């Protein structure tokens, strides 16, 4: 065994062993048993999930809402720029006098 084997390999081996133990602890702490379904509920859930996945209304609503959201954000950004440009000059003079 070389120095490199001991300095790099041994900590890596210990880390791999620790990760195995922590994986077992995580499986114990977060078991999947509360989420298991019966065979009838599983088949109903699978068919409902397939119907939900094939629903085209989500896609169509995204085509409608997407451009509207884009226009709304552009208007908001333009109003912020306009508000920054229309600041009264006297406000700056009052700030300079206060300092």
C-alpha positions, 0 to 999 in steps of 0.5 A: 500500500502506498501513501496515496492509497492510505491518504485518498483510498481509505477516506473514500472507503470509509465514506462509502461505508457511511453512506450505506448506513445513512441510506438504510437510516433514510429508508427507515425514517422515510418509509413508503408504506403510508403511500402504498395503494391497493390494486383497485386504487392503483388502476384507477389512479393510473387511468386518471393520471393518463387522462390528466396527462393527455388533457390539452386544455393546459397547453391551450391555456398556456398559449393564451396566458403566456403572451398576456403575461409577457405584455403585462410584464413589459407594461410594468417594466415600462411604467417603472422606467417612466417613473424613474425618468419623471422624478421631479428635479426639486426632489434631488435639490432637497436631498442635496440640501439635506446632506 
